[in-house]
Amino acid sequence: MPVSDFQVGEPLTLACEPADARVATVWGRYIFIEWPWRQIDPESRVRWNGQVALPREADSGEWANTPWRVEPAADELAVGDSCRVGIPRTRVVVRAVRIYRPAKDVGWLPRPTVALSVVPFGDCDGDEEAGYLVHVDGAEPITAARAQDFR
């Protein structure tokens, strides 16, 4: 979908084919995955270490704030373990569309120019803090389709 097609309130289906990854750290309620898609931006003023934190506990409410899932389950993984990370088909609703001109300095490459603020479909009505940002033009091969168009 072209960026100009995203509309606030629109239902979408997100997906990203799983990729091989490795657990870098386990700390408290989180596992830190060496992110398989992005590269560290050496010119950035933001320091990113190449890792993304995900909740460890399957029953954690924090899973509503990320579309990413790991296999095997995060609570079964230890430092050094191999895993796969991706987004299973997930229905969401767009809360905001953010356009960055110039591209946003976030510490990784490619620098994003578009972010969608989304919430899981039907699960977070009235919860202003629920949801997450998805960079639809980033290194991750995320597909975003109108929910009624996705088969």
N, C-alpha and C positions, 0 to 999 in steps of 0.2 A: 504494500500500500504506500502511495506517496505520502510524505509527511503532511502535506496540506489536507489530506483526507481524514486525519484523526480529529474527532470531535468529542468535547466534554460530554459525558453521559452515555457515550456509545459503548455497547457491549462488544468485547473483542475476545478472541481465543489466542492465547500465546502458546508457543511451543519452541523447544530447542533440543535437537538431537543430542543425546548424551555423549560426552567425550571422556577419555581417560584422564585421570588426575591422581594426585598423591596427597595424603594427609601430612601436613607440615608440623602441626601442633595440635595438641588437645589441651584445653585450658578451661576449667570450670564447666559451664554449660555449653561450650562451643568447641567445634572442630574448625581448624583453619586449613583450607584446601589451597594447594598451589594451583592458581587459576590457569586453565589450559589455553585460554584464548588471548588475553591481553598481554601486552609487553610493557615493562617499566619505561616511563618517559624520562630519559636522562636530562631533558631541558626543563622539566617541571619544577615549580616552586613547592609542589606538594610531594611528600615522600610516601610512596606506596611500595610495599614490600613484595608484591606479586601474589599475595594471598587474599582469600575472601573467607570471612567467618560465617559459619552456619550453625544453627542450634543443634545440640546433640540429642536432646530428649524428644522422642516421637510425639509425646503428648503436650509439648510446649506450645503455648499460644503464639510464640514467636514465629512458628511456621506459617502463620497467616500473613507475616510481613516479608516473605520471600517466596518467589515462585520456584527457586532452585531446589532440587532433590538429589540425594546421593544414593548410590547402590554400591555395596550393601548399606543397610540402614546406618545412619550417623552414629547411633549409640553402640554399634558393633565395631567401630573403627578405632585404630590406634595409630600413633605416630609411625610414619613410613608405609602404612598400608596403601595399596592401590584401590581406587574406587572409580566410579563413573558419576559425572555430574551433568545434569540437564534439566530441562523444564518439560514435564509431561503436559499434555494438552490441558490448559487452565483457562477457565472463563473468568474474565475480569471486566470491570467498568472503568472507563477513563475519567479521572477526576481533574486532570490538568495536562496541558501540552506545553512543554518548555522548549523553546528554540534558543540555542546559544550561538551568538555571532559576536566575536569569533568563537571557535570551538572552545569548550570548557576545559580548563586546566584541572585535571583530577588526579594526576600522577601516573596515568597509564596511556598507552597508545592503542588504537587511534583515539584521539580526543573526541568526545561526543559532541554532536551538534543538535541532537534531539533527545528529549527524555519524556516519557509518559509517566505521569503519576497515576497509578491504578490501584484498585481494591478488588479482592476476590468477589465474584458475582454473588449477590444475595447474602453474603456472610457478615458484612460490616456496615450495614445501614445505620447511619447516625454516629458512627465512630470516626471522628475527625482525625485520629492519629493512626488508624489502620492503613495498611497498604504499603506500597514500595514504588521506587523509580525503576523504569526499564529503559535502557538506552537502545533504541531500536536501530540505530546506525552504528553500533559498536562492533567490536571484534567477534562477539558471540553471535552465532548464526540463528538469531531469534526470528521466528515468523510471527507476525501479528496480522490476524485476519478478522474481518467483521464476523461476529459470532454466527449470524444467520448464513454467511457465505462459507463457513468452515464445515467441511464434511468429514 
